[in-house]
Amino acid sequence: MRSEQQQGVAGTTTLREQLRHVFWIGGGSGAGKSTMAIRIAAEHGLHLYKTDDVMAEHSHRSTPENWPFLQEFMAMKMDERWLNRSPRAMFDTFHWFRGEGFNMIIEDLLHFPMKRPVIVEGLRLLPHLVKPLLSALDHAIWLLPTPEFRQAVIERRGGRTSGFLAKTSNPERALQNLLERDRLFTDRLRTEVERLELRSIEVNTSMTEHDSANLITKIFGL
């Protein structure tokens, strides 16, 4: 009989074959992942899978045993989530940063027909989870926003005056906590991408949407 390790390697190899038609765009929050994926999918006739769109559905299928960090997060009030904890604690315990539910993304992707390429995007695509599934390293890219770029995105989206931040008792401080949490996440992504020798793009305020899309398309070889 094969050992559990051998079975795991075989399973990974099978998944790599089954997902060889998938292109991955991960990265920090507000880095333009969705914008790039929508544009590239439309220009090149790819299926589009946005992981943000299935967050709620995946969360409803979660259990305390399998998703402990999500269950803890869902039990908190808004000030507990965004004000009463340090950005470091927010970063360390955020369920999507911990890889909870990544298996559900894979399950969804396996339902797409292999004859047509798929582009998948979202912050849930952590480098160490994606790399074992890659048939080619240039099928994945991580967008790493500078703090200035992330701040500009937040302000364009309404900043502290709209969305979930407005539901806290101190939206200004909640915004600063969120920005710092996301900076920590981007720093971790940068370190992990470099360690795993994967591809990344530093996204700053001087880059245009056109430039970013062209660069990603070139990396993907589309």
Secondary structure, DSSP 4 states (H G I P E B T S, - for coil): ---HHHHHHHHHHHHHHHTTTEEEEEESTTSSHHHHHHHHHHHHT-EEEEGGGGHHHHHHT--TTT-HHHHHHHHS-HHHHHTSS-HHHHHHH-GGGGTTTHHHHHHHHTTS-TTS-EEEE-TT--HHHHGGG-SSGGGEEEEEE-HHHHHHHHHHTTGGGSGGGGGSS-HHHHHHHHHHHHHHHHHHHHHHHHHTT--EEEE-TT--HHHHHHHHHHHHT-
